[in-house]
Amino acid sequence: MRLRLDVSYDGADFSGWAVQPDRRTVAGVMNDALHRLYGQDVHFGLTVAGRTDAGVHATGQVCHLDLPVTEFPEKLLYRLAGILPVDVRVTSLREVPETFNARFSATFRRYEYRVTDALFGAEPLRRKDTVVWPRPLDVDRLNAAARLLIGEHDYAAYCRHKENATTIREITRLDWRRDPDGILLCTVQADAFCQSMVRSLVGAMLFAGDGRKEVDWPGSLLTMRERASAVAVAPAHGLALVEVGYPDDPDEFERQSDRTRRMRVLSTPEATA
């Protein structure tokens, strides 16, 4: 039986999602909990929508796994709550078709990034998810910079290079707002992201937002075909994965997976502009 799990976690004490030897990771503690319930020899095929980096949080992470059962495990959510550490929670689970793939069936990922430019820094209860910026930030400048980064582009300047991997992505939403409490919130949504891409984009926009760079500088880097050394990667703890989207029609899961697996190319010459 294949199950979809919705997962939240405080990334502060995790070395990211993926299992790593001698490091505490989200996938590691989830696998440990499942092995306690179903045995050490069971392979669950735990697959995640987005492999978050060390220190990054999630309120809307999604993963799937395969259980060696034929009936829906009614008490699994309750049992996982009793075994998992307090900084990771499975908030819901449901049976899904075998064609559902948490990673490849996804149509979008949405992240939020929290920043404060308050003179006193971050509120103590939000210190683990809010980055303190040492200079005043202008929301209009941040949004002007953001608008030039939306669309389908090669984001090589903002990605860590990987062999045989494309850096072409399509950002469908990127904007900033200042909430009543003074916190600046960046929302970014795309079909997928490269490693460190979101934090690199945020880092570039923050330099435009505080006036040290012109608002067109982040967008101008899209002409580069390698990582831009001038871009600072924003701290991990301000970032959270808040939603992963999937087709409404389960019959579309496999077709979406096929589309995702195809090598990306820029659809038009204008997309590189």
C-alpha positions in Angstrom: 0.0 0.0 0.0 1.3 3.4 -1.0 0.7 6.3 1.5 1.1 10.0 1.1 2.4 11.7 4.3 2.2 15.4 5.0 5.1 16.4 7.2 6.2 19.4 9.3 9.5 19.9 11.0 11.8 22.4 12.8 15.0 22.1 10.8 17.2 23.7 13.4 18.7 20.5 14.7 18.6 18.5 11.4 21.3 18.1 8.8 18.7 18.4 6.1 16.2 15.8 4.8 18.3 13.1 3.2 19.9 10.3 5.2 23.5 10.9 6.0 25.9 8.7 8.0 26.4 9.8 11.5 24.1 12.9 11.1 20.7 13.5 12.3 18.3 14.0 9.4 14.5 14.1 8.9 14.5 11.0 6.7 16.7 9.3 9.1 14.4 9.7 12.1 11.4 8.9 10.1 12.9 5.7 8.8 13.9 4.8 12.4 10.3 5.3 13.6 8.9 3.1 10.7 11.4 0.4 11.4 10.4 0.3 15.0 6.8 -0.3 13.8 7.3 -2.7 10.9 10.8 -4.3 11.4 14.3 -3.5 10.5 14.2 -5.6 7.2 11.4 -3.6 5.6 12.2 -1.2 2.8 9.7 1.7 2.7 11.0 3.6 -0.3 10.6 6.9 1.5 10.5 9.6 -1.2 10.2 13.3 -0.6 8.9 16.2 -2.6 11.8 18.5 -1.8 15.1 17.6 -0.1 15.6 20.6 2.2 19.0 21.6 3.3 20.4 21.7 6.8 18.5 24.2 9.0 15.6 24.7 6.6 12.1 24.1 8.0 8.9 22.7 6.6 5.2 23.1 7.3 4.0 21.6 4.0 6.5 18.9 3.1 5.1 15.8 1.3 6.6 12.3 1.0 5.3 8.9 0.1 6.2 5.4 1.2 5.1 1.8 0.6 3.9 -0.3 3.5 3.8 -4.1 3.7 0.1 -4.1 4.5 -3.2 -4.6 2.6 -5.5 -2.5 4.8 -5.2 1.1 5.8 -3.3 1.4 9.1 -5.9 3.4 11.0 -3.7 4.1 14.0 -0.4 4.9 12.2 -0.7 8.6 12.6 -1.2 8.2 16.3 1.6 5.7 16.6 4.1 7.9 14.7 3.2 10.8 17.0 4.3 8.7 20.0 7.6 7.6 18.4 8.9 10.6 16.4 10.9 13.3 18.1 9.0 16.5 18.9 10.7 18.5 16.1 9.1 16.4 13.3 5.4 15.6 12.9 3.4 13.7 10.4 0.3 15.8 10.2 -1.8 13.7 7.9 -1.6 10.5 5.8 -3.8 9.0 3.1 -3.7 6.1 0.7 -2.7 7.0 -2.9 -2.3 5.2 -6.2 1.0 3.5 -7.0 1.4 6.1 -9.7 1.7 8.9 -7.1 5.3 10.0 -6.6 5.9 12.7 -4.0 8.8 14.1 -6.0 8.0 13.7 -9.7 4.2 14.1 -9.5 4.5 17.5 -8.0 3.4 20.5 -10.0 4.9 23.2 -7.8 6.8 23.9 -4.5 6.2 27.0 -2.5 8.6 28.4 0.0 8.5 31.4 2.4 11.4 33.3 3.8 11.2 35.4 7.0 13.4 38.5 7.6 13.4 41.2 10.1 15.3 44.5 9.9 14.1 45.7 13.3 16.9 47.4 15.4 16.4 45.0 18.3 16.6 41.9 16.0 14.2 38.9 16.0 11.6 38.2 18.7 12.9 35.6 21.0 10.2 33.1 20.1 10.8 33.5 16.4 14.6 33.5 16.5 14.8 30.0 14.9 12.8 30.9 11.8 13.5 34.6 11.3 16.7 36.1 9.9 18.0 39.4 11.3 19.2 41.8 8.5 21.5 44.5 9.7 20.3 47.2 7.3 16.9 48.8 6.6 15.0 47.0 3.8 12.7 48.7 1.3 9.8 46.5 0.2 9.3 48.4 -3.1 13.0 47.7 -4.0 12.7 44.1 -3.1 9.6 43.6 -5.3 11.2 45.5 -8.2 14.1 43.1 -8.0 11.8 40.1 -7.6 9.8 40.9 -10.7 12.8 40.5 -13.0 13.4 37.0 -11.7 10.0 35.6 -12.5 9.5 33.3 -15.5 11.3 30.5 -17.2 15.1 31.1 -17.1 18.4 29.4 -16.7 19.2 30.0 -13.0 22.8 28.8 -13.2 24.0 31.9 -11.3 21.8 30.9 -8.3 22.4 27.1 -8.2 25.1 24.7 -7.1 26.4 23.0 -10.2 25.7 19.3 -10.5 26.9 17.0 -13.3 24.2 16.2 -16.0 21.6 18.4 -14.2 19.8 21.3 -15.7 19.5 24.7 -14.0 16.4 25.7 -16.1 13.4 26.4 -13.9 10.1 28.4 -14.1 9.3 30.7 -11.2 5.6 31.5 -11.2 5.5 33.6 -8.1 8.1 35.8 -6.3 7.0 38.7 -4.1 7.7 40.4 -0.8 5.4 41.9 1.8 5.9 43.5 5.2 3.4 42.2 7.8 1.9 44.3 10.6 4.5 43.0 13.0 7.3 44.4 10.8 8.4 41.0 9.5 9.3 40.9 5.8 8.0 37.7 4.1 9.2 36.5 0.7 7.0 34.0 -1.1 8.5 32.0 -4.0 6.8 29.3 -6.0 8.2 27.3 -8.9 7.8 23.9 -10.6 11.1 22.9 -8.9 14.3 24.4 -7.4 18.0 23.7 -7.7 20.0 23.2 -4.5 20.4 26.5 -2.6 18.5 28.3 -5.3 15.9 29.9 -3.1 18.4 31.2 -0.5 20.6 32.5 -3.3 17.7 34.4 -4.8 16.8 35.8 -1.4 20.4 36.8 -0.8 20.7 38.7 -4.0 17.3 40.5 -3.5 18.3 41.5 0.0 21.3 43.3 -1.3 19.0 45.2 -3.7 16.5 45.8 -0.9 19.0 47.5 1.4 20.4 49.7 -1.5 23.9 48.1 -1.8 22.9 46.8 -5.3 20.7 48.2 -8.0 17.2 46.6 -8.3 18.1 45.2 -11.7 21.3 43.5 -10.4 19.7 40.1 -9.4 17.9 39.8 -12.8 21.1 40.7 -14.7 22.8 37.6 -13.3 20.4 35.4 -15.3 22.7 35.8 -18.3 25.4 33.9 -16.5 25.9 30.2 -17.1 27.8 29.4 -13.9 27.4 30.1 -10.2 27.8 33.8 -9.4 30.4 34.3 -6.7 29.0 37.7 -5.8 25.7 36.2 -4.6 25.5 35.5 -0.9 23.4 32.5 0.2 20.9 33.7 2.8 20.9 31.9 6.1 19.0 28.6 6.2 16.8 29.2 9.2 14.7 31.8 7.6 13.4 29.4 4.9 10.4 27.0 5.1 8.7 24.8 2.6 5.1 25.6 3.0 3.2 23.8 0.2 3.7 21.2 -2.5 1.0 21.0 -5.3 -0.2 18.0 -7.2 -2.7 17.4 -10.0 -6.3 17.2 -8.7 -7.0 14.2 -10.9 -5.2 11.1 -9.7 -5.0 9.9 -13.4 -2.6 12.8 -14.0 0.0 11.6 -11.4 1.9 9.4 -13.9 1.7 11.9 -16.8 3.0 14.6 -14.5 5.9 12.3 -13.4 6.8 11.8 -17.1 6.8 15.5 -17.8 9.0 16.2 -14.8 11.5 13.6 -15.8 12.1 15.1 -19.2 15.3 17.2 -19.6 14.3 20.9 -19.3 15.1 23.3 -22.1 14.2 27.0 -22.5 11.0 27.1 -24.5 11.7 30.3 -26.3 14.8 32.5 -27.0 13.0 35.3 -25.1 13.0 33.2 -22.0 16.7 33.9 -21.5 16.2 37.7 -21.7 
